[in-house]
Amino acid sequence: MTAPTLICSKNQENGLNIKKMKNSDSIGFKLLDQFRDGRNDKIWWRVFALLMIATVATRFYKLDQPDHVCWDEAHFGKYANFYINRTFFFDVHPPLGKMLIGLFGYLDGYNGSFHFDKPGDKFEEHQYMGMRIGCAVMGALLVPLSFLTVWEMTFSLPAATFGGLLILLDHGMLTLNRFILLDPPMLFFISAAIYSMVKFHNQRHRPFSLPWWSWLSSIGVMLSCSVAVKFVGIFVVIFVGCRTIADLWEILGDLSRPVSYTVKHFMARAICLIAMPTLLYMGIFYIHLAVLSNSGPGDGFYSSAFQVGLKGNYLHDGSTPRQVAYGALLTLKNAVTSGAYLHSHDHLYPEEIGGSQQQITTYAHKDDNNNWHVKRHNKLAPSWNSTRPIDFVRNGDLLRLEHFATGRNLHAHRSLAPITIKQFQVTGYGLDGVGDNNDIWRLEIEDGEEGQILETMLHRFRLIHYNLGCALTCTKKKLPAWGFEQDEVTCNPNRRDPNAIWNIEENIYPRLPNVSFRAYEKNFFQRFIESHVVLINGNSALKPKEGEATSKPWMWPINLRGQFFSGGQLQVYLLGNPIIWWGNLVFMVFYLILWVSVGVRTKRRITVTQREIMLQERALSACGWLWLGWLLHYLPFWGMSRVLYFHHYFPALLFSSMMSGILLDYVIESIPLSLPKNSFNASYAAILSATLLILFYRQVFFHWIFYLFSPLVYGLVRYADTNSTMHHLHWLSTWEF
């Protein structure tokens, strides 16, 4: 492999190259000239090699520290356990990132036995390094990918070097890529998708060649993998889509080509950027569902029919009476996708909410407190040993539900619900099944006939309160800490609310014959669709817990507040390199000024040199797309209602850092062009020297800042006294280290 080179005519070369300084024997000047020129293979590879060495050194230094669980390693390490042990679980993100982490651990000999209960737990003798190394490798690849992307966009070695260095020397990017998290694989696939897109664009003059097809296919693979790690990958799909539309528009405008040529381009992109990524994405989910074949803690988040396919689940090999009779012990599940179980426990609502009656909630996990006895509204539940004829539950019946563990009846009254105040409160009321008329509910089977017998799993139904006329509903809103952050249950005057539909999952009644659940099992496509509904609902329902540190999108670009990854004696604090982050903001504003300035000068037909035109076109074209990428990866967070964290900004940081590298090169290259033409040659040596000094001191300064803040990455020892060795680096009062 050789460094990419620019191909230009002799006249262009004469116009674009700055004349060499006469009799320049200085090695520094020669090296700087070769570095700026970028077409010397040896210099190109040496720069690239130095970046890679520095990347490996910074990413793998003290990777085993801290030797305890840090921040979200408690989640994703646990999920790796589930993959290794083939145990089904629920998470709000698609599966690929977690599958890769599990694979890293498996290849390193980790057996999935460490519990990852909470941050701060010591790893002891467990093999955790394979997972950290795998994530660090993917994170380390961001530096060469950024370097290569900027090179392919500008063919400027200084710009590519600056772009790579800004990623290399950012403490936040370094910290995020050293732990067992989803961010390293997600950032890797996003970066690889951008690089593939740029490489494909540079093949536009060789359409339908092997490299053209290879890079087009690579875009599709990386886009699919990006989305399969986190839904944030959708933003890079939109970004590539904008670039694709621009390319197709340009092809469509080429009237020298036949229509069939445009159709071939469209079909190629449809196959490689739509069909192939979709199939790959579905294949990832197929593997995910095939591996997680055993029942686990995530079962309850999915429908009853979904759970039938999980080995070890009560519904997989179990059986239950098909019909529901009075006296049966039931579990009721909210029939909407990702619905939870009707639940109660021996805890009361606060006194200011509905008179201190027992809490009724929905709970996503299997639990004995999900069990209810069904009985007629005016009778006690019949004994399972009764010799009386079996009394079936039928559509239109009036009934009561008695909580099995506490003996309280499902009850509603005119008090307002604790969160959704336009609906009525539902409580547990009575003693040993004896309550009042507000415990009576009417069964309405969806599309059922009058008197039709209620059936397990098959029938969806509503419970309508006899006195109030409202429907038993799960609002999907989390109760505060007094409600254990379980979901609120209300009696909703809007009886057509989809969240008011329920089904019977478990039905225990020895007097009736059992039938197998396997007939209800869903196929792959049904499970695939349900998985996405559950993921999307779970993602949108994420709310901050009490006392949890969160952030707002406006805080991120200015590096206002970081995030603790590790507490205790060895602290790790996620914080961006302030010089890089604030510098990125300056260059983003500078780009807008440059864009307006060039536009005005073009309109006024102000004469500029060919060299200036080339530099401006190169900077504006490349930075325009990177600016769009930054917007697409940042602005959508302003409209999200879910809980947000500081680390959500890092995909956007990739774009702003590459843009800063290109604009920094533009500024340095533009210095000689600002000289009067008659003094250009005479002043070139001075300008060259000044440029060399600027580059040297800039790198010294950047590395010094990196060194100053590096303890935040590799572990800051916390002393008992209040005098922190890092106190002088509290440039902002909001930095909490």
Buried (B, 14 or more C-beta within 10 A) or exposed (E): EEBBEEEEEEEEEEBBEBEEBEEBEBEEBEBBBBBBBBEBEEBBEEBBEEBBEBBBEBBBEEBEBBEBBBBBBBBBBBBBBBBBBBBBBBBBBBBBBBBBBBBBBBEBEBEBEBEBEEBEBEBEEBBBBBBBBBBBBBBBBBBBBBBBBBBBBBBBBBBBBBBBBBBBBBBBBBBBBBBBBBBBBBBBBBBBBBBBBBBBBBBEEEBEEEEBBEBBBBBBBBBBBBBBBBBBBBBBBEBBBEBBEEBBEEBBEEEEEEEEBBEBBBEBBEBBBEEBBEEBBBEBBEEBBEBBBBBBBBBBBBBBBBBBBBEEBBBBEEEBBBBBBBBBBBBBBBBBBBBBBBBBBEEBBEEEBBEEBBBBBBBBBBBEBBBBBBBBBEEBBBEEEEEEEBBBBBBEBEBBBBBBBBBBBBBBBEBBBBBBEEBBBBBBBBEEBEBEEBBBBBBBBEEBEEEBBBBBBBBBBBBBBBBBEBBBBBBBBBBEEEBBEBBBBBBBBEBEBEBBBBBBBBBBBEBBEBBBBEEBBBEEEBBBEBBBBBBBBBBEBBEEEEEEEBBEBEBBBBBBBBBBBBBEEBBBBBBBBBBBBBBBBEBBEBBEEBBEEBEEBEEEEEEEEEBBBBBBEBBBEBBEBBBBBBBBBBEBBEEEEEBBBBBBBBBBBBBBBBBBBBBBBBBBBBEBBEBEEEEBEEBBBEBBBBBBEBBEEBBEEBEEBBEBBBBBBBBBEEEEEEEBEBEEBEEBEEBBB
